[in-house]
């Protein structure tokens, strides 16, 4: 029991540090996108597609303003920027497009070596350092969970990786301590509650009275799972939005249903100790997954 408690303490410390680093990186990312880029190079914001794309910050450190690009001719710019933009399908076309953007921009005319641009570069370097810290913590999480059987079981679920498994184990502890999956859902705040006042009764909604970080973890896992090519969570999502695939409210409700299902399955596989069984509900007439039989087959996604 002492070793188990020490393990969970390690998980919690890694998780707390990871959350703080991620929050700092997100705040800095928003500052770059909403303050610096609109002033120095507003057209370049279109290339920021992922927070993990380190090439974006590396490129801006070398070319923080369009004036830094226009100091070079087209061929010299392509040659110097080639190793900065990472792997692209058509890198030359992308770089030529960037060169054209630098020639026709509404950015402030500012000297690339001014103090304002130097401060912008400091922010970009800080963003890269936070990205490196986050990657280091992810490697530590993977190493810390390497021999943990519960983590291996959780990672057999589509959409759950080492970091989300770490969040679930650090925030929920030993899932076997919950007598029933309803208790675990209530701990996560995924149980249904109805507000009443006198004769008026509201609609059933998620109570959201449990652990917010666990709900966030299952929500992120659900969003990853429904984007995968093939798994039962995506099937549930597509069945839910079949009536109107463009309705954003219906999509939100479908993701909520997937999130709750993922929490039930996570509890089941840890409780029983068998990896996730994909598409088991296809053989069940009701389409639901019995708690004690939602596990056991090879993963297909």
N, C-alpha and C positions, 0 to 999 in steps of 0.2 A: 504493500500500500504506500509505503514511503517513496519507493522508486517511482510508482505511478504518479504520485503527487509532484515529485521533482520533475518528471517528464512534462506534466501539464504546466508547471511553472515556467519551464524553458519555452514551451509553445507560446504561453501568454506574453513573455518578454519579447520574443521575436515578433509576434503579432503586433504588440503595441508600438514597437519601433517601426515596423513596416507601415502601420497606419499613419504614424506621424510623418514619415518620409513621403508617403503617397499624398497626404494632404498638402504638405509644403510644395511638392512638385506640381500638384493641381493648381494651387494658388498662383504659382509662378507661371504656369502655362496660360492661365486666364489673363494674367498681367501682360504677357507677351502678345497674346492674340487681340486683346482689347485696348491696349495702350501703345506699345512700341510699334507693332506692325502698321496700325492705321496711320502713324506719323511717318515712319521711315520707309516702308515698302508695303502699302496696302494690298497690292495685287498678288503678292507672294503668299498670302494666307491661304490661297486655294490649294496649296500643296501639303498642308498639314492634315493628314488623314488619320494619323495614329499617334498616340502619346509615346509609343515605343520607337517611333521613327527618329533615331538619333541623327540621321543625315541632315534633317531639316535644320537643327541647331548648328551642326558643324558647318553647313553651307553658309548660314547667316553670320557666323563668326568671321568667315573669310570675306563674305560679300554682304555686309549688314545693310547697305543702302544701294540703290541703283547706280549712284555715281561711282561706286567701287567696281561695278561691272563695266560701265562705259569707259573706264580708264584703259580697258583692254580691247583689242579687236576681237572679232567673232571667234576666229580660230584659236587665239591665245586663251580666251575665256573658256572655250570648250575643253582645251587641253588641261587647264588648271582646275576646272570644276569637275572634271571627269571622275576622279577618285572620291569626291565628296558626296555624290548623290546616291551612292549605293548601287544595288542591282536593279536595273530597270529593263523593261521589255525593249524599249527603243530609247536608249539614253541620249543619243545625239539629237533626236527630235525634241526631247524634253529640254535639253540645254539650249537649243536654238530658240525654243519658246520662251525660256527665261531671259535670254538675251533681248528678244523683242519686247518683253515686258519692261525691261530696264530702260529701253529706248523710248517707250511711250508710257509714262507713269505720272501719277498725281502726287507722288511722295514729296515731302519737303526737300528743297534743295539744300543739302547740308554736307559739310565736309566729312568724308569717311574717317578722318583722324581727329574729329572734334571730341570734346569731353562727353557730349551727349551720346555719341555713337560708342565711345569707349565704355560708358556705363551700360549701354545696351549689350555690348559684348560680355561684360561681367555677368549680366543676368543669364545670357545664353550658356556661358561656361558653368554657372551654378546649376542650370537646368540639366546639363549633361552629367554633372557630378551627382545630382539627386537620382538620375536615371541609373547611374552606376551603383549607387547605394541600394536602390531598389532591387536591381539584379542580384547583388551580393546577398541580400536578405532572402531572396527567393531560393538561391542555392543553399543557404543555411537551412531554410525550411525543408527543402527536399532532403538534405542530409539528416536533419533531426527526425524526420518522419520515415527515414529509410527502413527501419526495422519495426515500425509500428504496423501491426496487422490491420487495425481499424482504418488507418490512413490508406492502406492498399485496397481495402474493400471500398472505401468511399471513392477512390480514384477510378474504380471500375465503372462508375456512373458517368455517362456522357455529360461533359460540361464541367466536371469537377477535377481540378488539378491539384498540385501540391499546396498552393497558397489557400485555396478555398477549403481543402481538407484541413489545413492548419487552423483556419478560422472556426470551422465546425467543432473540431476537437478542443480548441482552446476556450471557446465560449460555452459549449455544452458539456464539456467534460466527458465522462463515460456515459454513452447513450443507453447502456444497459440498465442504468439506474431508474429509467422511466418505466413504470409498469405497463404502459400502453402507448401506442403511437399518438393518441389524442393528448396525453400529457406532454409529449415532446412538441406537438404542434402548438399547444398552449404556451409552452415555454418560449417558443419562437415568436408568439404573437400571430400565428396563422390560423387560430381557431375563429369560428364565426360568432359574432355577438350582435344582439339587437337592442337598440336604445328605446326605452319606454319612458313616457312621461304622462301620467294620468291615463286617459283613454287613448292617446296617440301612440302608435307603434311605428318605429322606423324600419327600414329594410335591414336585412342581415348583411353585415360587412365584416371584414377582418378586424379583430379586436385591436391589433397592433400594441398590445400591452406587454409583450414579451421582449426578447432580446433583439434589438434593432439590427445589430451586426450580423446575427444569424439570418435574419430575413434578407438582408442585403446580399449575403453570400449565396443563398439559394436563388435569389432573383438574378444575380450575375450568372450563376450556373445555368439557370433556365434560359437566359438570353443566348448563351453560347450553344446550348443543346439544340434550340430550335433553328439555329443557323447551320447545324451540321447536315450532312447529306441525307443521313438515314438513321433514325432512332425512334423509339416509341414516344419520347417527349415531343419531338417534332410532329409526329402523327397526331398526338392529342391537341397540339396547338393548331394544326391545320383543320382538324375537325371542328374546333371551337369557332374559328373565324370563317368557316365555309360559307355561311349565309351572307357575309359582307366583308371580304378581305381588306377593304380600304378603310373600314371604320376604326379610328384610333382607340376609341373607348373599348371596342370589342377586343382589339389586340391587347390592351392593358389587362382586361379581365382574363384573356386566354393565358397571358404570361403569369398572372397570379395563380390560375389553376395549375399550370405547369410547376410553379414554385412550390405549391402545397404538395403536389404529387411527388416532387423530388425529395422533399423533407420526409414524407412517409417512407419512400423507398430507402433513403439513407438510414433511417431508424431501423428498417427491417433487415437490411444486409448486415449491419453491425450487431443487431440483436441475435440473429441466427448464425452469423459468421460465415456466410457464403457469398461469393461475388454476385454482382447485379445480373439478373436474367433478363435479357432484352426480348421484347415482343411477347412476353408471357401472356399479356392480356388479350392477344389476338386469339388465343385458344379458349378464352373465357366468354361465355355468352353475354354476360353483362358488360363486358369491356373494361371492367375494373381489375385491379391487382389485389388478390388476397394477400394479407400481410405476411403470412408464413410461407407463401409460395411465390413471392415476387423476386426470387433469387435462384441462382443455380445453373444457368446456361451460359454458354460462351457469349462474350460481348460481340455485337455486330456493327458497332459504330465507333 
